[in-house]
Amino acid sequence: MKPVLAHLMRSLQRNILAGIITIGPLFVTWLVFSWVLGSLARAGEPVVVLLRPFLPNRLLAEPWMQAVLAIALTLIVLYILGRLTSLVIGRQVFNLFEALLERLPFVAKVYTSVRQLLDTMMTKKDASQRVVLVDFPIPGQRSVGFLTRTMTDATTGAKIAAVLLPNAINPTSAFLQILPLERVVETDLTMEQAMSLLLTGGAVAPEKIRFSAAREGLGRPGD
């Protein structure tokens, strides 16, 4: 009886684990889209309230219809803003708006940091933005990071690197490491491969990865 029960328990655990692996990516995708769509709907609610007198009652009869309308209006507003900022006059107005924000002490710090992070994520990979490995949390154990900037030590003149180390599964939280450039190991991973590696906890990864540092190290910027 016990061997049969043990076999049944192993089969149950195996099938449940297979089910989790199957539904896990779909569940995470659903969570992300739910958060995005919810944020868009909340952003568009004030516009829906303003337009309520001009809209037919049947269009706002159901809550889901109001949410769809709010999302659509938010996307339209974002598109219009994007078009305006791509024009010369719109870009000048936006630059003026940013200049006003820079006069607000706390707001300026937060806005500038977020803007630089988004610009870094949107720009193409170049010599100063790449996927790297660094010794963390202890020597011999390396973590995936994004080299976001190279700087110069004011005391020694040596090159130093700013590396962002996202946490696996939840890359929205991360560590920022400032370390000598020669301690950074450059990889041949793309941004997409690195994010897949982080989000899946290493389950989705290329067959080969550059783990050991080359003899000459990461190299000097501009080489």
Secondary structure, 3 states (H helix, E strand, C coil): CHHHHHHHHHHHHHHHHHHHHHHHHHHHHHHHHHHHHHHHHHHHHHHHHHHHHHCCHHHHCCHHHHHHHHHHHHHHHHHHHHHHHHCHHHHHHHHHHHHHHCCCHHHHHHHHHHHHHHHHHHCCCECCEEEEEEECCCCCCEEEEEEEEEEECCCCCCEEEEEEEECCCCCCCEEEEEEEHHHCEECCCCHHHHHHHHHCCCCCCCCCCCCCCCCCCCCCCCC
